[in-house]
Amino acid sequence: MIDFKKCEECGANLEQKIQDRIQGAFCNQCKKWVIVTTYMPAIFQDTTKYKMYLCSADSNNKEHIKALSQIANINFLQAKRMIK
Ligand SMILES: [Zn+2]
């Protein structure tokens, strides 16, 4: 049986890690993934439809525009127009 706690190449302890959309065992010494599976954050498995309300935002504030574009999944210019 393979020991998933140690790197097969260098014998170092493997670190359980999640990065972007992958999870698995990572060897910090070899700087590589040893075992990898897809990681799907709970938010992406949620099929509930939500309604959002924009209460106040400043169309000259880049952080407000960026936040709205990320949440609403629209580009920067669309978000800026939405705030005005
Ligand atoms: Zn290693």
PDB file of the backbone (N, CA, C, O) and the ligand in Angstrom, with CONECT records:
HET     ZN  A 101       1
ATOM      1  N   MET A   1       0.842  -1.210   0.000  1.00  0.00           N
ATOM      2  CA  MET A   1       0.000   0.000   0.000  1.00  0.00           C
ATOM      3  C   MET A   1       0.874   1.256   0.000  1.00  0.00           C
ATOM      4  O   MET A   1       1.887   1.312   0.698  1.00  0.00           O
ATOM      5  N   ILE A   2       0.487   2.243  -0.769  1.00  0.00           N
ATOM      6  CA  ILE A   2       1.259   3.477  -0.869  1.00  0.00           C
ATOM      7  C   ILE A   2       1.008   4.352   0.359  1.00  0.00           C
ATOM      8  O   ILE A   2      -0.131   4.520   0.794  1.00  0.00           O
ATOM      9  N   ASP A   3       2.079   4.899   0.905  1.00  0.00           N
ATOM     10  CA  ASP A   3       1.971   5.813   2.043  1.00  0.00           C
ATOM     11  C   ASP A   3       1.785   7.232   1.495  1.00  0.00           C
ATOM     12  O   ASP A   3       2.728   7.831   0.978  1.00  0.00           O
ATOM     13  N   PHE A   4       0.575   7.757   1.610  1.00  0.00           N
ATOM     14  CA  PHE A   4       0.278   9.075   1.061  1.00  0.00           C
ATOM     15  C   PHE A   4       0.774  10.214   1.951  1.00  0.00           C
ATOM     16  O   PHE A   4       0.576  11.389   1.641  1.00  0.00           O
ATOM     17  N   LYS A   5       1.419   9.851   3.058  1.00  0.00           N
ATOM     18  CA  LYS A   5       1.903  10.897   3.958  1.00  0.00           C
ATOM     19  C   LYS A   5       3.346  11.289   3.661  1.00  0.00           C
ATOM     20  O   LYS A   5       3.823  12.316   4.143  1.00  0.00           O
ATOM     21  N   LYS A   6       4.044  10.474   2.866  1.00  0.00           N
ATOM     22  CA  LYS A   6       5.449  10.747   2.540  1.00  0.00           C
ATOM     23  C   LYS A   6       5.637  10.814   1.027  1.00  0.00           C
ATOM     24  O   LYS A   6       5.010  10.065   0.277  1.00  0.00           O
ATOM     25  N   CYS A   7       6.506  11.719   0.593  1.00  0.00           N
ATOM     26  CA  CYS A   7       6.831  11.843  -0.824  1.00  0.00           C
ATOM     27  C   CYS A   7       7.640  10.622  -1.248  1.00  0.00           C
ATOM     28  O   CYS A   7       8.590  10.237  -0.567  1.00  0.00           O
ATOM     29  N   GLU A   8       7.261  10.005  -2.386  1.00  0.00           N
ATOM     30  CA  GLU A   8       7.970   8.822  -2.875  1.00  0.00           C
ATOM     31  C   GLU A   8       9.384   9.153  -3.337  1.00  0.00           C
ATOM     32  O   GLU A   8      10.274   8.304  -3.284  1.00  0.00           O
ATOM     33  N   GLU A   9       9.591  10.395  -3.792  1.00  0.00           N
ATOM     34  CA  GLU A   9      10.900  10.767  -4.332  1.00  0.00           C
ATOM     35  C   GLU A   9      11.901  11.195  -3.276  1.00  0.00           C
ATOM     36  O   GLU A   9      13.061  10.785  -3.316  1.00  0.00           O
ATOM     37  N   CYS A  10      11.460  12.022  -2.325  1.00  0.00           N
ATOM     38  CA  CYS A  10      12.426  12.548  -1.344  1.00  0.00           C
ATOM     39  C   CYS A  10      12.132  12.105   0.097  1.00  0.00           C
ATOM     40  O   CYS A  10      12.962  12.298   0.985  1.00  0.00           O
ATOM     41  N   GLY A  11      10.969  11.520   0.325  1.00  0.00           N
ATOM     42  CA  GLY A  11      10.636  11.022   1.656  1.00  0.00           C
ATOM     43  C   GLY A  11      10.112  12.074   2.616  1.00  0.00           C
ATOM     44  O   GLY A  11       9.822  11.767   3.773  1.00  0.00           O
ATOM     45  N   ALA A  12       9.984  13.323   2.149  1.00  0.00           N
ATOM     46  CA  ALA A  12       9.482  14.398   3.015  1.00  0.00           C
ATOM     47  C   ALA A  12       8.005  14.188   3.318  1.00  0.00           C
ATOM     48  O   ALA A  12       7.296  13.522   2.562  1.00  0.00           O
ATOM     49  N   ASN A  13       7.550  14.755   4.421  1.00  0.00           N
ATOM     50  CA  ASN A  13       6.129  14.694   4.755  1.00  0.00           C
ATOM     51  C   ASN A  13       5.335  15.508   3.744  1.00  0.00           C
ATOM     52  O   ASN A  13       5.740  16.608   3.367  1.00  0.00           O
ATOM     53  N   LEU A  14       4.206  14.968   3.307  1.00  0.00           N
ATOM     54  CA  LEU A  14       3.361  15.667   2.340  1.00  0.00           C
ATOM     55  C   LEU A  14       2.384  16.576   3.073  1.00  0.00           C
ATOM     56  O   LEU A  14       1.927  16.272   4.175  1.00  0.00           O
ATOM     57  N   GLU A  15       2.084  17.677   2.444  1.00  0.00           N
ATOM     58  CA  GLU A  15       1.157  18.646   3.022  1.00  0.00           C
ATOM     59  C   GLU A  15      -0.179  18.530   2.287  1.00  0.00           C
ATOM     60  O   GLU A  15      -0.216  18.526   1.056  1.00  0.00           O
ATOM     61  N   GLN A  16      -1.273  18.436   3.045  1.00  0.00           N
ATOM     62  CA  GLN A  16      -2.596  18.438   2.425  1.00  0.00           C
ATOM     63  C   GLN A  16      -2.912  19.879   2.064  1.00  0.00           C
ATOM     64  O   GLN A  16      -2.835  20.763   2.918  1.00  0.00           O
ATOM     65  N   LYS A  17      -3.265  20.124   0.817  1.00  0.00           N
ATOM     66  CA  LYS A  17      -3.358  21.496   0.345  1.00  0.00           C
ATOM     67  C   LYS A  17      -4.514  21.656  -0.645  1.00  0.00           C
ATOM     68  O   LYS A  17      -4.840  20.741  -1.400  1.00  0.00           O
ATOM     69  N   ILE A  18      -5.120  22.836  -0.620  1.00  0.00           N
ATOM     70  CA  ILE A  18      -6.142  23.209  -1.602  1.00  0.00           C
ATOM     71  C   ILE A  18      -5.641  24.474  -2.278  1.00  0.00           C
ATOM     72  O   ILE A  18      -5.297  25.448  -1.608  1.00  0.00           O
ATOM     73  N   GLN A  19      -5.599  24.461  -3.605  1.00  0.00           N
ATOM     74  CA  GLN A  19      -5.150  25.643  -4.350  1.00  0.00           C
ATOM     75  C   GLN A  19      -6.011  25.773  -5.598  1.00  0.00           C
ATOM     76  O   GLN A  19      -6.075  24.860  -6.422  1.00  0.00           O
ATOM     77  N   ASP A  20      -6.666  26.910  -5.725  1.00  0.00           N
ATOM     78  CA  ASP A  20      -7.608  27.139  -6.822  1.00  0.00           C
ATOM     79  C   ASP A  20      -8.631  25.999  -6.861  1.00  0.00           C
ATOM     80  O   ASP A  20      -9.401  25.830  -5.915  1.00  0.00           O
ATOM     81  N   ARG A  21      -8.648  25.224  -7.935  1.00  0.00           N
ATOM     82  CA  ARG A  21      -9.640  24.157  -8.061  1.00  0.00           C
ATOM     83  C   ARG A  21      -9.058  22.768  -7.861  1.00  0.00           C
ATOM     84  O   ARG A  21      -9.681  21.772  -8.228  1.00  0.00           O
ATOM     85  N   ILE A  22      -7.857  22.697  -7.278  1.00  0.00           N
ATOM     86  CA  ILE A  22      -7.304  21.368  -7.032  1.00  0.00           C
ATOM     87  C   ILE A  22      -6.973  21.183  -5.550  1.00  0.00           C
ATOM     88  O   ILE A  22      -6.661  22.137  -4.838  1.00  0.00           O
ATOM     89  N   GLN A  23      -7.050  19.935  -5.113  1.00  0.00           N
ATOM     90  CA  GLN A  23      -6.688  19.592  -3.746  1.00  0.00           C
ATOM     91  C   GLN A  23      -5.899  18.294  -3.777  1.00  0.00           C
ATOM     92  O   GLN A  23      -6.038  17.484  -4.694  1.00  0.00           O
ATOM     93  N   GLY A  24      -5.079  18.113  -2.772  1.00  0.00           N
ATOM     94  CA  GLY A  24      -4.318  16.887  -2.713  1.00  0.00           C
ATOM     95  C   GLY A  24      -3.120  17.008  -1.822  1.00  0.00           C
ATOM     96  O   GLY A  24      -3.055  17.860  -0.935  1.00  0.00           O
ATOM     97  N   ALA A  25      -2.154  16.122  -2.078  1.00  0.00           N
ATOM     98  CA  ALA A  25      -0.939  16.101  -1.267  1.00  0.00           C
ATOM     99  C   ALA A  25       0.170  16.791  -2.048  1.00  0.00           C
ATOM    100  O   ALA A  25       0.382  16.523  -3.231  1.00  0.00           O
ATOM    101  N   PHE A  26       0.876  17.692  -1.355  1.00  0.00           N
ATOM    102  CA  PHE A  26       1.912  18.489  -2.001  1.00  0.00           C
ATOM    103  C   PHE A  26       3.231  18.288  -1.271  1.00  0.00           C
ATOM    104  O   PHE A  26       3.275  18.295  -0.041  1.00  0.00           O
ATOM    105  N   CYS A  27       4.304  18.108  -2.033  1.00  0.00           N
ATOM    106  CA  CYS A  27       5.630  17.993  -1.434  1.00  0.00           C
ATOM    107  C   CYS A  27       6.301  19.358  -1.495  1.00  0.00           C
ATOM    108  O   CYS A  27       6.590  19.871  -2.576  1.00  0.00           O
ATOM    109  N   ASN A  28       6.542  19.931  -0.345  1.00  0.00           N
ATOM    110  CA  ASN A  28       7.174  21.256  -0.288  1.00  0.00           C
ATOM    111  C   ASN A  28       8.641  21.210  -0.694  1.00  0.00           C
ATOM    112  O   ASN A  28       9.203  22.220  -1.116  1.00  0.00           O
ATOM    113  N   GLN A  29       9.261  20.045  -0.567  1.00  0.00           N
ATOM    114  CA  GLN A  29      10.673  19.930  -0.933  1.00  0.00           C
ATOM    115  C   GLN A  29      10.845  19.824  -2.449  1.00  0.00           C
ATOM    116  O   GLN A  29      11.707  20.488  -3.025  1.00  0.00           O
ATOM    117  N   CYS A  30      10.025  18.990  -3.091  1.00  0.00           N
ATOM    118  CA  CYS A  30      10.093  18.831  -4.546  1.00  0.00           C
ATOM    119  C   CYS A  30       9.277  19.910  -5.260  1.00  0.00           C
ATOM    120  O   CYS A  30       9.378  20.067  -6.476  1.00  0.00           O
ATOM    121  N   LYS A  31       8.479  20.643  -4.505  1.00  0.00           N
ATOM    122  CA  LYS A  31       7.594  21.682  -5.054  1.00  0.00           C
ATOM    123  C   LYS A  31       6.656  21.103  -6.112  1.00  0.00           C
ATOM    124  O   LYS A  31       6.464  21.687  -7.178  1.00  0.00           O
ATOM    125  N   LYS A  32       6.075  19.942  -5.794  1.00  0.00           N
ATOM    126  CA  LYS A  32       5.118  19.387  -6.756  1.00  0.00           C
ATOM    127  C   LYS A  32       4.003  18.618  -6.062  1.00  0.00           C
ATOM    128  O   LYS A  32       4.140  18.149  -4.933  1.00  0.00           O
ATOM    129  N   TRP A  33       2.890  18.509  -6.788  1.00  0.00           N
ATOM    130  CA  TRP A  33       1.739  17.762  -6.313  1.00  0.00           C
ATOM    131  C   TRP A  33       2.009  16.290  -6.491  1.00  0.00           C
ATOM    132  O   TRP A  33       2.578  15.869  -7.498  1.00  0.00           O
ATOM    133  N   VAL A  34       1.597  15.502  -5.502  1.00  0.00           N
ATOM    134  CA  VAL A  34       1.796  14.059  -5.568  1.00  0.00           C
ATOM    135  C   VAL A  34       0.462  13.374  -5.881  1.00  0.00           C
ATOM    136  O   VAL A  34       0.394  12.494  -6.738  1.00  0.00           O
ATOM    137  N   ILE A  35      -0.574  13.781  -5.190  1.00  0.00           N
ATOM    138  CA  ILE A  35      -1.911  13.236  -5.424  1.00  0.00           C
ATOM    139  C   ILE A  35      -2.826  14.427  -5.626  1.00  0.00           C
ATOM    140  O   ILE A  35      -2.830  15.351  -4.812  1.00  0.00           O
ATOM    141  N   VAL A  36      -3.597  14.416  -6.696  1.00  0.00           N
ATOM    142  CA  VAL A  36      -4.437  15.573  -6.996  1.00  0.00           C
ATOM    143  C   VAL A  36      -5.842  15.141  -7.367  1.00  0.00           C
ATOM    144  O   VAL A  36      -6.031  14.210  -8.150  1.00  0.00           O
ATOM    145  N   THR A  37      -6.815  15.818  -6.806  1.00  0.00           N
ATOM    146  CA  THR A  37      -8.204  15.647  -7.216  1.00  0.00           C
ATOM    147  C   THR A  37      -8.802  17.037  -7.407  1.00  0.00           C
ATOM    148  O   THR A  37      -8.232  18.034  -6.964  1.00  0.00           O
ATOM    149  N   THR A  38      -9.928  17.093  -8.056  1.00  0.00           N
ATOM    150  CA  THR A  38     -10.592  18.368  -8.277  1.00  0.00           C
ATOM    151  C   THR A  38     -11.229  18.848  -6.978  1.00  0.00           C
ATOM    152  O   THR A  38     -11.847  18.074  -6.248  1.00  0.00           O
ATOM    153  N   TYR A  39     -11.068  20.116  -6.712  1.00  0.00           N
ATOM    154  CA  TYR A  39     -11.709  20.706  -5.533  1.00  0.00           C
ATOM    155  C   TYR A  39     -12.823  21.634  -6.011  1.00  0.00           C
ATOM    156  O   TYR A  39     -12.586  22.554  -6.794  1.00  0.00           O
ATOM    157  N   MET A  40     -14.024  21.383  -5.534  1.00  0.00           N
ATOM    158  CA  MET A  40     -15.166  22.205  -5.907  1.00  0.00           C
ATOM    159  C   MET A  40     -15.678  22.893  -4.643  1.00  0.00           C
ATOM    160  O   MET A  40     -16.314  22.254  -3.804  1.00  0.00           O
ATOM    161  N   PRO A  41     -15.401  24.205  -4.500  1.00  0.00           N
ATOM    162  CA  PRO A  41     -15.875  24.913  -3.307  1.00  0.00           C
ATOM    163  C   PRO A  41     -17.395  24.825  -3.179  1.00  0.00           C
ATOM    164  O   PRO A  41     -18.106  24.781  -4.183  1.00  0.00           O
ATOM    165  N   ALA A  42     -17.880  24.801  -1.957  1.00  0.00           N
ATOM    166  CA  ALA A  42     -19.312  24.650  -1.688  1.00  0.00           C
ATOM    167  C   ALA A  42     -20.146  25.690  -2.432  1.00  0.00           C
ATOM    168  O   ALA A  42     -21.259  25.394  -2.865  1.00  0.00           O
ATOM    169  N   ILE A  43     -19.623  26.890  -2.583  1.00  0.00           N
ATOM    170  CA  ILE A  43     -20.368  27.963  -3.246  1.00  0.00           C
ATOM    171  C   ILE A  43     -20.721  27.576  -4.689  1.00  0.00           C
ATOM    172  O   ILE A  43     -21.771  27.977  -5.190  1.00  0.00           O
ATOM    173  N   PHE A  44     -19.859  26.804  -5.361  1.00  0.00           N
ATOM    174  CA  PHE A  44     -20.116  26.400  -6.746  1.00  0.00           C
ATOM    175  C   PHE A  44     -21.075  25.217  -6.829  1.00  0.00           C
ATOM    176  O   PHE A  44     -21.590  24.908  -7.904  1.00  0.00           O
ATOM    177  N   GLN A  45     -21.314  24.557  -5.705  1.00  0.00           N
ATOM    178  CA  GLN A  45     -22.258  23.438  -5.693  1.00  0.00           C
ATOM    179  C   GLN A  45     -23.653  23.902  -5.292  1.00  0.00           C
ATOM    180  O   GLN A  45     -24.619  23.142  -5.364  1.00  0.00           O
ATOM    181  N   ASP A  46     -23.741  25.148  -4.872  1.00  0.00           N
ATOM    182  CA  ASP A  46     -25.012  25.709  -4.419  1.00  0.00           C
ATOM    183  C   ASP A  46     -25.831  26.151  -5.630  1.00  0.00           C
ATOM    184  O   ASP A  46     -25.425  27.053  -6.363  1.00  0.00           O
ATOM    185  N   THR A  47     -26.977  25.520  -5.836  1.00  0.00           N
ATOM    186  CA  THR A  47     -27.804  25.858  -6.992  1.00  0.00           C
ATOM    187  C   THR A  47     -28.942  26.813  -6.631  1.00  0.00           C
ATOM    188  O   THR A  47     -29.815  27.092  -7.452  1.00  0.00           O
ATOM    189  N   THR A  48     -28.918  27.306  -5.396  1.00  0.00           N
ATOM    190  CA  THR A  48     -29.931  28.263  -4.961  1.00  0.00           C
ATOM    191  C   THR A  48     -29.794  29.557  -5.750  1.00  0.00           C
ATOM    192  O   THR A  48     -28.681  30.033  -5.972  1.00  0.00           O
ATOM    193  N   LYS A  49     -30.911  30.129  -6.174  1.00  0.00           N
ATOM    194  CA  LYS A  49     -30.867  31.414  -6.865  1.00  0.00           C
ATOM    195  C   LYS A  49     -31.022  32.521  -5.837  1.00  0.00           C
ATOM    196  O   LYS A  49     -31.945  32.512  -5.024  1.00  0.00           O
ATOM    197  N   TYR A  50     -30.101  33.475  -5.888  1.00  0.00           N
ATOM    198  CA  TYR A  50     -30.127  34.587  -4.935  1.00  0.00           C
ATOM    199  C   TYR A  50     -30.464  35.872  -5.665  1.00  0.00           C
ATOM    200  O   TYR A  50     -30.190  36.023  -6.856  1.00  0.00           O
ATOM    201  N   LYS A  51     -31.061  36.790  -4.932  1.00  0.00           N
ATOM    202  CA  LYS A  51     -31.360  38.104  -5.475  1.00  0.00           C
ATOM    203  C   LYS A  51     -30.509  39.099  -4.700  1.00  0.00           C
ATOM    204  O   LYS A  51     -30.467  39.056  -3.471  1.00  0.00           O
ATOM    205  N   MET A  52     -29.825  39.999  -5.415  1.00  0.00           N
ATOM    206  CA  MET A  52     -28.970  40.972  -4.740  1.00  0.00           C
ATOM    207  C   MET A  52     -29.510  42.366  -4.980  1.00  0.00           C
ATOM    208  O   MET A  52     -30.066  42.667  -6.036  1.00  0.00           O
ATOM    209  N   TYR A  53     -29.337  43.195  -3.992  1.00  0.00           N
ATOM    210  CA  TYR A  53     -29.735  44.594  -4.106  1.00  0.00           C
ATOM    211  C   TYR A  53     -28.519  45.473  -3.886  1.00  0.00           C
ATOM    212  O   TYR A  53     -27.760  45.275  -2.937  1.00  0.00           O
ATOM    213  N   LEU A  54     -28.341  46.434  -4.758  1.00  0.00           N
ATOM    214  CA  LEU A  54     -27.250  47.387  -4.611  1.00  0.00           C
ATOM    215  C   LEU A  54     -27.803  48.607  -3.890  1.00  0.00           C
ATOM    216  O   LEU A  54     -28.564  49.386  -4.463  1.00  0.00           O
ATOM    217  N   CYS A  55     -27.418  48.765  -2.635  1.00  0.00           N
ATOM    218  CA  CYS A  55     -27.966  49.852  -1.816  1.00  0.00           C
ATOM    219  C   CYS A  55     -27.241  51.161  -2.060  1.00  0.00           C
ATOM    220  O   CYS A  55     -27.887  52.184  -2.283  1.00  0.00           O
ATOM    221  N   SER A  56     -25.931  51.158  -2.023  1.00  0.00           N
ATOM    222  CA  SER A  56     -25.195  52.373  -2.313  1.00  0.00           C
ATOM    223  C   SER A  56     -23.818  52.019  -2.843  1.00  0.00           C
ATOM    224  O   SER A  56     -23.182  51.073  -2.376  1.00  0.00           O
ATOM    225  N   ALA A  57     -23.372  52.774  -3.808  1.00  0.00           N
ATOM    226  CA  ALA A  57     -22.040  52.578  -4.378  1.00  0.00           C
ATOM    227  C   ALA A  57     -21.617  53.880  -5.044  1.00  0.00           C
ATOM    228  O   ALA A  57     -22.450  54.668  -5.491  1.00  0.00           O
ATOM    229  N   ASP A  58     -20.328  54.084  -5.099  1.00  0.00           N
ATOM    230  CA  ASP A  58     -19.769  55.290  -5.695  1.00  0.00           C
ATOM    231  C   ASP A  58     -19.196  54.915  -7.068  1.00  0.00           C
ATOM    232  O   ASP A  58     -18.284  54.093  -7.155  1.00  0.00           O
ATOM    233  N   SER A  59     -19.722  55.508  -8.122  1.00  0.00           N
ATOM    234  CA  SER A  59     -19.281  55.158  -9.478  1.00  0.00           C
ATOM    235  C   SER A  59     -17.856  55.635  -9.771  1.00  0.00           C
ATOM    236  O   SER A  59     -17.290  55.279 -10.805  1.00  0.00           O
ATOM    237  N   ASN A  60     -17.275  56.432  -8.880  1.00  0.00           N
ATOM    238  CA  ASN A  60     -15.877  56.866  -9.047  1.00  0.00           C
ATOM    239  C   ASN A  60     -14.911  56.035  -8.195  1.00  0.00           C
ATOM    240  O   ASN A  60     -13.695  56.218  -8.257  1.00  0.00           O
ATOM    241  N   ASN A  61     -15.475  55.120  -7.399  1.00  0.00           N
ATOM    242  CA  ASN A  61     -14.636  54.289  -6.530  1.00  0.00           C
ATOM    243  C   ASN A  61     -14.355  52.950  -7.227  1.00  0.00           C
ATOM    244  O   ASN A  61     -15.252  52.126  -7.403  1.00  0.00           O
ATOM    245  N   LYS A  62     -13.088  52.756  -7.617  1.00  0.00           N
ATOM    246  CA  LYS A  62     -12.703  51.545  -8.348  1.00  0.00           C
ATOM    247  C   LYS A  62     -12.999  50.267  -7.569  1.00  0.00           C
ATOM    248  O   LYS A  62     -13.381  49.251  -8.150  1.00  0.00           O
ATOM    249  N   GLU A  63     -12.818  50.326  -6.243  1.00  0.00           N
ATOM    250  CA  GLU A  63     -13.053  49.128  -5.426  1.00  0.00           C
ATOM    251  C   GLU A  63     -14.538  48.742  -5.436  1.00  0.00           C
ATOM    252  O   GLU A  63     -14.877  47.559  -5.463  1.00  0.00           O
ATOM    253  N   HIS A  64     -15.416  49.748  -5.414  1.00  0.00           N
ATOM    254  CA  HIS A  64     -16.857  49.479  -5.480  1.00  0.00           C
ATOM    255  C   HIS A  64     -17.198  48.828  -6.821  1.00  0.00           C
ATOM    256  O   HIS A  64     -17.948  47.853  -6.880  1.00  0.00           O
ATOM    257  N   ILE A  65     -16.637  49.381  -7.888  1.00  0.00           N
ATOM    258  CA  ILE A  65     -16.929  48.871  -9.229  1.00  0.00           C
ATOM    259  C   ILE A  65     -16.395  47.444  -9.385  1.00  0.00           C
ATOM    260  O   ILE A  65     -17.076  46.571  -9.924  1.00  0.00           O
ATOM    261  N   LYS A  66     -15.173  47.222  -8.907  1.00  0.00           N
ATOM    262  CA  LYS A  66     -14.580  45.875  -8.999  1.00  0.00           C
ATOM    263  C   LYS A  66     -15.394  44.857  -8.204  1.00  0.00           C
ATOM    264  O   LYS A  66     -15.622  43.737  -8.661  1.00  0.00           O
ATOM    265  N   ALA A  67     -15.829  45.258  -7.012  1.00  0.00           N
ATOM    266  CA  ALA A  67     -16.614  44.348  -6.167  1.00  0.00           C
ATOM    267  C   ALA A  67     -17.917  43.975  -6.868  1.00  0.00           C
ATOM    268  O   ALA A  67     -18.304  42.807  -6.890  1.00  0.00           O
ATOM    269  N   LEU A  68     -18.582  44.958  -7.432  1.00  0.00           N
ATOM    270  CA  LEU A  68     -19.844  44.687  -8.128  1.00  0.00           C
ATOM    271  C   LEU A  68     -19.618  43.802  -9.353  1.00  0.00           C
ATOM    272  O   LEU A  68     -20.395  42.881  -9.603  1.00  0.00           O
ATOM    273  N   SER A  69     -18.560  44.075 -10.118  1.00  0.00           N
ATOM    274  CA  SER A  69     -18.318  43.280 -11.326  1.00  0.00           C
ATOM    275  C   SER A  69     -18.034  41.824 -10.967  1.00  0.00           C
ATOM    276  O   SER A  69     -18.432  40.916 -11.696  1.00  0.00           O
ATOM    277  N   GLN A  70     -17.347  41.597  -9.847  1.00  0.00           N
ATOM    278  CA  GLN A  70     -17.064  40.212  -9.438  1.00  0.00           C
ATOM    279  C   GLN A  70     -18.333  39.502  -8.965  1.00  0.00           C
ATOM    280  O   GLN A  70     -18.594  38.357  -9.334  1.00  0.00           O
ATOM    281  N   ILE A  71     -19.109  40.198  -8.149  1.00  0.00           N
ATOM    282  CA  ILE A  71     -20.320  39.590  -7.592  1.00  0.00           C
ATOM    283  C   ILE A  71     -21.349  39.311  -8.688  1.00  0.00           C
ATOM    284  O   ILE A  71     -21.969  38.248  -8.715  1.00  0.00           O
ATOM    285  N   ALA A  72     -21.524  40.286  -9.596  1.00  0.00           N
ATOM    286  CA  ALA A  72     -22.546  40.150 -10.631  1.00  0.00           C
ATOM    287  C   ALA A  72     -22.022  39.438 -11.881  1.00  0.00           C
ATOM    288  O   ALA A  72     -22.774  39.199 -12.826  1.00  0.00           O
ATOM    289  N   ASN A  73     -20.719  39.099 -11.881  1.00  0.00           N
ATOM    290  CA  ASN A  73     -20.097  38.428 -13.025  1.00  0.00           C
ATOM    291  C   ASN A  73     -20.258  39.233 -14.312  1.00  0.00           C
ATOM    292  O   ASN A  73     -20.636  38.692 -15.351  1.00  0.00           O
ATOM    293  N   ILE A  74     -19.970  40.522 -14.230  1.00  0.00           N
ATOM    294  CA  ILE A  74     -20.010  41.419 -15.384  1.00  0.00           C
ATOM    295  C   ILE A  74     -18.673  42.152 -15.449  1.00  0.00           C
ATOM    296  O   ILE A  74     -17.911  42.140 -14.482  1.00  0.00           O
ATOM    297  N   ASN A  75     -18.381  42.797 -16.597  1.00  0.00           N
ATOM    298  CA  ASN A  75     -17.092  43.462 -16.678  1.00  0.00           C
ATOM    299  C   ASN A  75     -17.127  44.828 -15.985  1.00  0.00           C
ATOM    300  O   ASN A  75     -18.181  45.308 -15.569  1.00  0.00           O
ATOM    301  N   PHE A  76     -15.956  45.432 -15.877  1.00  0.00           N
ATOM    302  CA  PHE A  76     -15.774  46.674 -15.135  1.00  0.00           C
ATOM    303  C   PHE A  76     -16.681  47.789 -15.658  1.00  0.00           C
ATOM    304  O   PHE A  76     -17.319  48.492 -14.874  1.00  0.00           O
ATOM    305  N   LEU A  77     -16.738  47.947 -16.982  1.00  0.00           N
ATOM    306  CA  LEU A  77     -17.554  49.026 -17.567  1.00  0.00           C
ATOM    307  C   LEU A  77     -19.044  48.816 -17.336  1.00  0.00           C
ATOM    308  O   LEU A  77     -19.778  49.769 -17.072  1.00  0.00           O
ATOM    309  N   GLN A  78     -19.485  47.581 -17.435  1.00  0.00           N
ATOM    310  CA  GLN A  78     -20.897  47.269 -17.172  1.00  0.00           C
ATOM    311  C   GLN A  78     -21.249  47.593 -15.721  1.00  0.00           C
ATOM    312  O   GLN A  78     -22.321  48.122 -15.429  1.00  0.00           O
ATOM    313  N   ALA A  79     -20.321  47.262 -14.817  1.00  0.00           N
ATOM    314  CA  ALA A  79     -20.553  47.521 -13.398  1.00  0.00           C
ATOM    315  C   ALA A  79     -20.610  49.031 -13.138  1.00  0.00           C
ATOM    316  O   ALA A  79     -21.437  49.503 -12.358  1.00  0.00           O
ATOM    317  N   LYS A  80     -19.730  49.773 -13.793  1.00  0.00           N
ATOM    318  CA  LYS A  80     -19.696  51.229 -13.607  1.00  0.00           C
ATOM    319  C   LYS A  80     -21.021  51.837 -14.069  1.00  0.00           C
ATOM    320  O   LYS A  80     -21.590  52.703 -13.404  1.00  0.00           O
ATOM    321  N   ARG A  81     -21.500  51.362 -15.225  1.00  0.00           N
ATOM    322  CA  ARG A  81     -22.788  51.867 -15.748  1.00  0.00           C
ATOM    323  C   ARG A  81     -23.938  51.519 -14.820  1.00  0.00           C
ATOM    324  O   ARG A  81     -24.868  52.307 -14.652  1.00  0.00           O
ATOM    325  N   MET A  82     -23.873  50.335 -14.217  1.00  0.00           N
ATOM    326  CA  MET A  82     -24.936  49.894 -13.321  1.00  0.00           C
ATOM    327  C   MET A  82     -25.025  50.787 -12.079  1.00  0.00           C
ATOM    328  O   MET A  82     -26.114  51.028 -11.560  1.00  0.00           O
ATOM    329  N   ILE A  83     -23.880  51.271 -11.611  1.00  0.00           N
ATOM    330  CA  ILE A  83     -23.861  52.116 -10.414  1.00  0.00           C
ATOM    331  C   ILE A  83     -24.411  53.497 -10.698  1.00  0.00           C
ATOM    332  O   ILE A  83     -25.063  54.089  -9.838  1.00  0.00           O
ATOM    333  N   LYS A  84     -24.162  54.022 -11.887  1.00  0.00           N
ATOM    334  CA  LYS A  84     -24.601  55.396 -12.215  1.00  0.00           C
ATOM    335  C   LYS A  84     -26.113  55.533 -12.230  1.00  0.00           C
ATOM    336  O   LYS A  84     -26.632  56.619 -12.487  1.00  0.00           O
TER     337      LYS A  84
HETATM  338 ZN    ZN A 101       9.386  15.260  -2.434  1.00  0.00          ZN2+
END
